[in-house]
Amino acid sequence: MQRPSIRQIHPFPFLLALGLIACQAEQPEPTRPAPLPQDKQIQVYTNHEPASSYTEPYRKYTRDGDNLEQIIIEAISTAQSMVDVAVQELRLPGVAQALVERHRAGVKVRVILENTYSRPFSQFMSEEVTALPQRDRDRYNEARQLIDLSGDNQLGPDEINQRDALVILDNANIPRIDDTADGSAGSNLMHHKFLLVDGRTVIVTSANLTTSDVHGDFKSPSSRGNANNLLKIESPELARCLRKSST
């Protein structure tokens, strides 16, 4: 006599399994939340914003968040008379190149940095890197990966001129000082992070202008970087106050 199949004896588990597979196949993709409306005078952005996404300019992968670097670049590109930058650290070549473009167009560009981060990383000697505290050595290695376009662990002149943000500024003779300009040793506490454009547009951000603060850590491909925000404010009054604080 022919023995009954498992399907004939126990049809329920078989049908249940088919149903679960079908349900899983039909699961819709999670929907991205709609972006909140922005005010004309005050606009808010964050590099972990779930309502938006962008392709990161250096590693070329797409990730959630607002592209804070691009927002800064677009603000700089509107400048007709002046751009003032006061930041603790500036390592993003896209921002540096935007400043050079406006400088060459006759716009007055000035940069203030914190003295600890006012030297191009590409100029550090190996013994200096070894003597750095681990936190600063991590910053150095991050910047080196950004500059090393060929990935051969060597920094050639063309790579440095294209990717070391401070070298880009210096090659264009853009004036920049740090917090030792008053003759002091510097406080190591100059943590400003703002830009002024034409005495009207103010950008204030919690992010240093570095890859790890804006886009993500190069040592970890899945990293989205530190969670940071950016405000773009149209206010001549605020611009005037901040300009006084940086002079």
Protein Blocks (a to p, Z undefined) as FASTA:
>chain_A
ZZddfklmmmmlmmmmmmmmmmmmmpccddddddddddfklccddfkbfkbccddfklop
acedddfklmmmmmmmmpmkbccdddfbdcbfklmmmmmmmmmnopacdddddfklmccf
klpcfklmmmpcfklmmmmmmmmmmmmmnonopacfklmmmmmmklmmmmnopacddfkl
nopabjolacbdcddehhlaccddfbdcdfklmnopfklmkbgbjaddddddddfklmmm
mmmmmZZ
